[in-house]
Amino acid sequence: MDLQSILSSVLDDVYEKNEYPALAALESEWAYTRPFEGLRVLVATPIYRNTMTQYRALLAGGASILVGFSGMNDPEVAEFLKDWGISVVTPAEMLEAESRGEFVDLVLDCAGPFAGLHPKIGFVELTRSGVQYYQNAKKPVYVADSGIVKRIETSLGTGDGYFRALEKLGFGKNAPDAGENASGAGFEGKKLVVFGSGKVGSGIALQGVRRGCAVSVVTDLNRFTNLENATKSALSSAGSAESGTVGVAKTMPAGDFSAVLEQNGVNVVDCHEYAAVSVLIENADFVVTATGVKNALAAPELTATLLSTSAILANMGVEDEYGEAIPAEKVLNAKGPLNFILEEPTHLKYIDTSLALHAALAELLVKEAKTAIGDCATFDKATENAAGLRFPPQELEQRLLSIAIQNGVIGPEICGMLGFSPSEIE
């Protein structure tokens, strides 16, 4: 069997196509257009069963894939891939391969562990936390998390993953006769404190509201005012850029959803109000960090309260947001992202559009490189003048959103998140 058939033997028994409509559409299209024919593609999406849908789409497009291993993975899936001849590689192994003159054409990264490589064409980074590693990239870098598509994963899927992980550990299941359709009923009336009001934090907060929690969100209200101005400035400076290029703009701030949270009854508190924040922590049942900032809670004014609180502490970011003063054993999953204790950290139906955008931006890099190649002998030369961070083109995101809404099982949820009805999508 070829690799596509091997992956299909696993995936088709577990998932329906309406759980991954965007990737299914790309796979069908790429089986004919073969945009990655002859190209070596390193895919560093965390290795789980559901992310194999992305591998299969890239294989359909003619790619020769290597799978990047960098920590957040299901070991059994990694071993399955190795057993069937798919190379599973670490950043160190890839750098060693480059020293022997073995380079990949494209890197589809996640949180930046492979940012030190030198692909011939360029990079696509899946997360905002990985952007910092690409500030001085010598190749073009599309950032999938800079657009609206990633909100489906972070605002809907990550919040769902946080509560599913708590339930796996036995929390939130104390409601009498709570059946499968009453998931999270035991969270009713619990006090939840969320640090961060970006996509992930707001998603967790709103999921908490749906489960009956009394939710407070702690955020830097002044920071988001400044970031909003920076975003407007960056977009203005990129006015004439092609294909969503941001030009020399280095700041790509995350959105703030404080107003939406307040409209849903969430108590929003400024992170600099240490006394008020300490009271929230002290009285909380659950505390979760989702700022995306290392040591975000390391202020001395909060340390004593965090150490003494009986609240269940968790982190949903890539970095250690609690700081060294808080021991790993005080935080669920030893400070790692809590949803990664699950077989599927985020359900496929919520990450489909993110993975599809991740892959589709790689196709866009190939198209741009072929256009630029001109008299150049190689892709490497053709792309050396196109370095810098880029936003996804709006029309590409709109296409994937339309597919997800029209053909996906979570179409109504996406519409609810975006504030319109399915009939408004062409």
C-alpha positions as CSV (number, residue, x, y, z in Angstrom):
1,M,0.0,0.0,0.0
2,D,1.1,3.6,-0.6
3,L,1.3,6.1,2.3
4,Q,-2.1,7.7,1.4
5,S,-3.8,4.3,1.6
6,I,-2.1,3.5,4.9
7,L,-3.3,6.7,6.5
8,S,-6.8,6.2,5.0
9,S,-6.9,2.8,6.6
10,V,-6.8,4.5,10.0
11,L,-8.7,7.8,9.3
12,D,-11.7,6.5,7.4
13,D,-12.7,4.2,10.2
14,V,-12.7,7.1,12.7
15,Y,-13.8,10.3,11.0
16,E,-16.5,11.5,8.7
17,K,-15.7,14.0,5.9
18,N,-17.9,16.6,7.5
19,E,-15.4,16.7,10.4
20,Y,-12.6,17.8,8.0
21,P,-14.4,19.4,5.0
22,A,-11.6,21.9,4.2
23,L,-8.8,19.4,4.2
24,A,-11.0,17.0,2.2
25,A,-11.6,19.7,-0.4
26,L,-7.8,20.4,-0.7
27,E,-7.0,16.7,-0.9
28,S,-9.5,16.2,-3.7
29,E,-8.2,19.2,-5.6
30,W,-4.5,18.4,-5.1
31,A,-4.9,14.9,-6.3
32,Y,-5.3,16.5,-9.7
33,T,-3.2,19.6,-9.5
34,R,-0.2,18.0,-7.6
35,P,1.2,21.4,-6.4
36,F,3.9,19.8,-4.3
37,E,5.2,17.3,-7.0
38,G,8.9,16.6,-6.4
39,L,9.1,18.8,-3.2
40,R,10.2,17.7,0.2
41,V,7.9,19.1,2.9
42,L,8.6,19.0,6.6
43,V,5.3,19.0,8.6
44,A,5.8,19.9,12.3
45,T,2.1,19.9,13.3
46,P,1.9,18.0,16.7
47,I,1.7,14.3,15.9
48,Y,-1.8,13.0,16.7
49,R,-4.2,10.8,14.9
50,N,-6.3,13.7,13.7
51,T,-3.4,15.6,12.2
52,M,-2.7,12.7,9.9
53,T,-5.5,14.2,7.8
54,Q,-3.1,17.0,6.9
55,Y,-0.4,14.6,6.0
56,R,-2.7,12.8,3.6
57,A,-3.7,16.0,1.8
58,L,-0.1,16.9,1.3
59,L,0.7,13.4,0.0
60,A,-2.2,13.8,-2.4
61,G,-0.5,16.9,-3.7
62,G,2.6,15.0,-4.5
63,A,4.7,16.0,-1.5
64,S,7.4,13.8,0.0
65,I,6.8,14.5,3.6
66,L,8.9,14.3,6.8
67,V,7.1,14.7,10.1
68,G,8.7,17.0,12.7
69,F,8.8,15.7,16.3
70,S,9.2,18.4,18.9
71,G,7.5,17.3,22.1
72,M,3.7,17.6,21.9
73,N,2.9,14.3,20.4
74,D,1.2,10.9,20.8
75,P,4.1,8.4,20.9
76,E,1.9,5.6,19.5
77,V,1.1,7.7,16.4
78,A,4.7,8.6,16.0
79,E,5.7,4.9,16.1
80,F,2.9,4.1,13.7
81,L,4.3,6.6,11.2
82,K,7.8,5.2,11.6
83,D,6.7,1.7,11.1
84,W,5.2,2.6,7.7
85,G,8.3,4.4,6.5
86,I,7.5,8.0,7.2
87,S,10.5,9.9,8.6
88,V,9.9,11.4,12.0
89,V,12.7,13.9,12.7
90,T,13.8,16.3,15.4
91,P,15.1,19.8,14.9
92,A,18.7,18.6,15.7
93,E,18.4,15.8,13.2
94,M,17.3,18.2,10.5
95,L,20.1,20.6,11.2
96,E,22.5,17.7,10.9
97,A,21.0,16.7,7.6
98,E,21.5,20.3,6.3
99,S,25.2,20.0,7.3
100,R,25.3,17.1,4.8
101,G,23.6,19.2,2.1
102,E,20.1,17.8,2.6
103,F,17.5,20.6,2.6
104,V,13.7,20.5,2.5
105,D,11.7,22.8,0.2
106,L,9.1,23.9,2.7
107,V,8.7,23.9,6.5
108,L,5.2,23.8,8.0
109,D,6.1,24.7,11.6
110,C,4.2,24.9,14.9
111,A,5.5,27.1,17.7
112,G,8.9,27.6,16.0
113,P,11.1,24.5,16.8
114,F,12.2,24.2,13.2
115,A,12.8,28.0,12.6
116,G,16.5,27.4,12.4
117,L,16.3,25.4,9.2
118,H,17.0,26.8,5.7
119,P,14.2,25.6,3.4
120,K,14.6,26.4,-0.3
121,I,11.2,28.1,-0.6
122,G,9.9,29.2,2.9
123,F,8.0,28.6,6.0
124,V,4.4,28.5,7.3
125,E,4.0,29.0,11.1
126,L,0.8,27.7,12.6
127,T,0.8,29.5,15.9
128,R,1.2,33.0,17.2
129,S,3.7,31.8,19.9
130,G,6.0,30.8,17.1
131,V,6.2,34.2,15.4
132,Q,9.0,35.4,17.7
133,Y,11.3,32.8,16.2
134,Y,10.8,34.2,12.7
135,Q,11.4,37.9,13.2
136,N,14.7,37.7,11.3
137,A,13.8,34.9,8.8
138,K,15.7,34.9,5.6
139,K,12.8,33.4,3.7
140,P,9.1,34.3,3.4
141,V,7.0,33.2,6.4
142,Y,3.2,33.0,6.3
143,V,1.6,33.0,9.8
144,A,-1.6,31.0,9.8
145,D,-2.5,32.4,13.2
146,S,-2.7,36.0,12.0
147,G,-6.1,35.6,10.4
148,I,-9.6,34.8,11.3
149,V,-9.5,31.0,10.5
150,K,-7.4,30.2,13.6
151,R,-10.2,31.5,15.8
152,I,-12.2,28.4,15.0
153,E,-9.5,26.3,16.7
154,T,-8.6,28.6,19.5
155,S,-12.0,30.1,20.4
156,L,-14.1,27.0,19.9
157,G,-11.8,24.0,20.0
158,T,-9.2,24.9,22.6
159,G,-11.8,25.9,25.2
160,D,-13.6,22.6,24.6
161,G,-10.3,20.8,25.0
162,Y,-9.6,22.4,28.4
163,F,-12.9,21.2,29.8
164,R,-12.6,17.8,28.3
165,A,-9.2,17.4,29.9
166,L,-10.6,18.5,33.3
167,E,-13.3,15.9,32.8
168,K,-10.8,13.2,32.0
169,L,-9.1,13.9,35.3
170,G,-12.4,13.6,37.1
171,F,-13.4,17.2,37.6
172,G,-16.8,18.5,36.6
173,K,-18.5,15.1,36.7
174,N,-20.2,15.4,40.1
175,A,-23.7,16.3,38.9
176,P,-26.2,13.5,39.6
177,D,-27.3,11.5,36.6
178,A,-25.1,13.6,34.3
179,G,-25.1,11.6,31.1
180,E,-23.1,11.9,27.9
181,N,-25.2,14.9,26.7
182,A,-24.7,16.7,30.0
183,S,-21.0,17.0,29.6
184,G,-19.6,19.5,32.1
185,A,-22.8,19.7,34.2
186,G,-20.7,19.5,37.3
187,F,-19.0,22.9,36.5
188,E,-22.3,24.7,37.3
189,G,-21.6,27.5,39.8
190,K,-17.8,26.9,39.9
191,K,-15.5,29.9,39.9
192,L,-13.2,30.0,36.9
193,V,-10.4,32.5,36.5
194,V,-8.8,32.8,33.1
195,F,-5.6,34.7,32.5
196,G,-5.6,36.1,28.9
197,S,-8.4,37.6,26.8
198,G,-7.1,36.7,23.4
199,K,-8.6,33.9,21.2
200,V,-7.6,31.1,23.5
201,G,-8.5,32.8,26.8
202,S,-11.8,34.1,25.5
203,G,-12.7,30.7,24.1
204,I,-12.1,29.0,27.5
205,A,-14.0,31.8,29.2
206,L,-17.1,31.5,26.9
207,Q,-17.0,27.7,27.2
208,G,-17.0,28.2,31.0
209,V,-20.1,30.5,30.7
210,R,-21.9,27.8,28.7
211,R,-21.1,25.3,31.5
212,G,-22.5,27.5,34.1
213,C,-19.3,28.8,35.6
214,A,-18.9,32.2,37.2
215,V,-16.0,33.4,35.0
216,S,-13.5,36.1,35.5
217,V,-10.8,37.0,33.0
218,V,-7.6,38.7,33.9
219,T,-5.9,40.7,31.1
220,D,-3.7,43.7,30.4
221,L,-6.2,46.2,29.2
222,N,-3.6,48.9,28.5
223,R,-1.6,46.4,26.4
224,F,-4.5,45.7,24.1
225,T,-5.1,49.4,23.5
226,N,-1.5,49.8,22.4
227,L,-1.6,46.6,20.3
228,E,-4.8,47.8,18.5
229,N,-3.0,50.9,17.4
230,A,0.1,48.9,16.4
231,T,-2.1,46.6,14.3
232,K,-3.7,49.5,12.5
233,S,-0.3,51.0,11.8
234,A,1.0,47.7,10.4
235,L,-2.0,47.2,8.2
236,S,-1.7,50.7,6.9
237,S,2.0,50.3,6.0
238,A,1.1,47.1,4.1
239,G,-1.6,48.8,2.0
240,S,0.1,48.2,-1.3
241,A,1.6,44.8,-0.4
242,E,0.8,41.8,-2.5
243,S,-0.7,38.5,-1.3
244,G,-1.1,39.7,2.2
245,T,2.6,40.6,2.7
246,V,3.2,42.7,5.8
247,G,6.3,44.3,4.4
248,V,8.7,45.3,7.2
249,A,6.1,45.4,9.9
250,K,7.2,43.1,12.7
251,T,4.3,43.4,15.2
252,M,1.4,41.1,14.6
253,P,-0.7,41.6,17.8
254,A,-3.3,39.2,19.0
255,G,-6.9,40.3,19.2
256,D,-8.6,41.2,22.4
257,F,-12.2,40.0,23.1
258,S,-12.8,41.8,26.4
259,A,-16.0,43.5,25.1
260,V,-17.4,40.2,23.9
261,L,-16.6,38.6,27.3
262,E,-18.4,41.4,29.2
263,Q,-21.4,41.1,27.0
264,N,-21.6,37.4,28.1
265,G,-21.4,38.2,31.8
266,V,-17.7,37.7,32.2
267,N,-15.9,39.8,34.9
268,V,-12.9,41.4,33.2
269,V,-10.1,42.6,35.5
270,D,-6.8,44.4,34.7
271,C,-3.8,42.2,35.5
272,H,-2.1,45.1,37.2
273,E,-4.7,45.2,39.9
274,Y,-2.8,42.7,42.0
275,A,-4.9,42.9,45.1
276,A,-8.1,42.2,43.1
277,V,-6.4,39.4,41.1
278,S,-5.1,37.7,44.3
279,V,-8.6,37.7,45.7
280,L,-9.9,36.0,42.5
281,I,-7.2,33.3,42.7
282,E,-7.8,32.7,46.4
283,N,-11.5,32.1,45.9
284,A,-11.3,30.3,42.6
285,D,-12.2,26.7,41.9
286,F,-10.2,26.6,38.7
287,V,-7.4,28.9,37.4
288,V,-6.1,28.6,33.8
289,T,-3.4,30.6,32.0
290,A,-3.8,31.4,28.3
291,T,-1.7,34.6,27.7
292,G,0.9,33.0,25.5
293,V,3.5,34.8,27.5
294,K,6.3,33.1,29.5
295,N,6.2,33.9,33.2
296,A,3.0,36.0,32.8
297,L,2.0,35.2,36.4
298,A,5.5,35.5,37.9
299,A,4.8,38.8,39.6
300,P,5.9,38.6,43.3
301,E,2.5,40.0,44.3
302,L,0.8,36.8,43.0
303,T,3.2,34.1,44.0
304,A,2.1,33.6,47.6
305,T,-1.6,33.4,46.6
306,L,-0.8,30.9,43.8
307,L,1.2,28.7,46.2
308,S,-1.5,28.7,48.8
309,T,-4.7,28.5,46.7
310,S,-6.8,25.3,46.7
311,A,-7.8,26.1,43.1
312,I,-7.0,23.6,40.3
313,L,-4.3,25.3,38.3
314,A,-3.7,24.6,34.6
315,N,-1.9,26.1,31.6
316,M,-3.2,26.2,28.0
317,G,-0.2,27.9,26.5
318,V,3.1,26.6,25.0
319,E,5.2,28.5,27.5
320,D,5.4,28.1,31.3
321,E,3.2,31.1,32.2
322,Y,3.4,30.5,36.0
323,G,7.1,31.0,36.4
324,E,9.8,29.1,38.4
325,A,8.4,30.0,41.8
326,I,5.4,27.8,41.2
327,P,6.5,24.1,41.2
328,A,5.4,22.0,38.3
329,E,3.5,19.6,40.6
330,K,1.2,22.4,41.6
331,V,-0.1,22.7,38.0
332,L,-1.9,20.0,36.1
333,N,0.1,18.2,33.4
334,A,3.3,19.7,35.0
335,K,2.6,23.1,33.4
336,G,2.2,21.7,29.9
337,P,-0.9,22.5,27.8
338,L,-3.6,20.7,29.7
339,N,-5.5,19.5,26.5
340,F,-2.4,17.6,25.4
341,I,-3.2,14.8,27.9
342,L,-6.1,13.9,25.6
343,E,-5.9,11.5,22.6
344,E,-7.2,14.4,20.6
345,P,-6.1,17.7,22.2
346,T,-8.5,19.5,19.9
347,H,-11.2,17.7,18.0
348,L,-10.6,17.4,14.3
349,K,-13.7,19.4,13.5
350,Y,-12.2,22.4,15.2
351,I,-8.7,22.2,13.8
352,D,-9.7,21.3,10.2
353,T,-9.6,24.9,8.9
354,S,-6.4,25.7,10.7
355,L,-4.6,22.7,9.3
356,A,-6.1,23.4,5.8
357,L,-4.9,27.0,5.9
358,H,-1.4,25.8,7.1
359,A,-1.2,23.5,4.1
360,A,-2.8,25.9,1.6
361,L,-0.3,28.7,2.5
362,A,2.5,26.2,1.6
363,E,0.8,25.8,-1.8
364,L,0.8,29.6,-2.1
365,L,4.5,29.8,-1.3
366,V,5.1,27.3,-4.1
367,K,3.1,29.4,-6.5
368,E,4.9,32.6,-5.6
369,A,8.2,30.9,-5.9
370,K,7.4,29.6,-9.4
371,T,6.3,33.1,-10.4
372,A,9.5,34.7,-9.0
373,I,11.9,32.1,-10.4
374,G,12.3,33.8,-13.8
375,D,15.9,33.6,-14.8
376,C,16.9,32.2,-11.4
377,A,18.3,28.7,-11.5
378,T,16.7,27.5,-8.2
379,F,13.8,28.2,-5.8
380,D,16.5,29.1,-3.2
381,K,17.6,32.1,-5.3
382,A,14.1,33.1,-6.3
383,T,12.8,33.4,-2.8
384,E,15.8,35.1,-1.1
385,N,14.4,38.6,-1.7
386,A,10.9,37.7,-0.4
387,A,11.8,37.3,3.3
388,G,9.5,38.5,6.0
389,L,6.3,37.8,7.9
390,R,3.0,37.7,6.0
391,F,-0.7,37.6,6.6
392,P,-2.9,34.9,4.9
393,P,-4.7,36.4,1.9
394,Q,-8.3,37.2,2.9
395,E,-9.7,35.4,-0.2
396,L,-8.0,32.2,0.9
397,E,-9.4,32.3,4.4
398,Q,-12.9,33.2,3.0
399,R,-12.8,30.1,0.7
400,L,-11.9,27.8,3.6
401,L,-14.4,29.3,5.9
402,S,-17.1,28.9,3.2
403,I,-16.3,25.2,2.8
404,A,-16.3,24.6,6.6
405,I,-19.6,26.4,7.1
406,Q,-21.4,24.8,4.1
407,N,-20.0,21.2,4.5
408,G,-18.8,20.9,8.1
409,V,-20.5,19.6,11.1
410,I,-19.6,22.7,13.1
411,G,-21.0,25.2,10.5
412,P,-23.6,26.6,12.9
413,E,-21.0,27.0,15.6
414,I,-18.7,29.0,13.3
415,C,-21.5,31.2,12.2
416,G,-22.4,31.9,15.8
417,M,-18.8,32.8,16.6
418,L,-18.6,35.2,13.7
419,G,-22.0,36.6,14.2
420,F,-23.9,35.7,11.1
421,S,-26.1,33.0,9.6
422,P,-25.0,30.3,7.1
423,S,-27.2,31.9,4.4
424,E,-24.9,34.9,4.4
425,I,-22.1,32.8,3.1
426,E,-22.0,32.5,-0.7
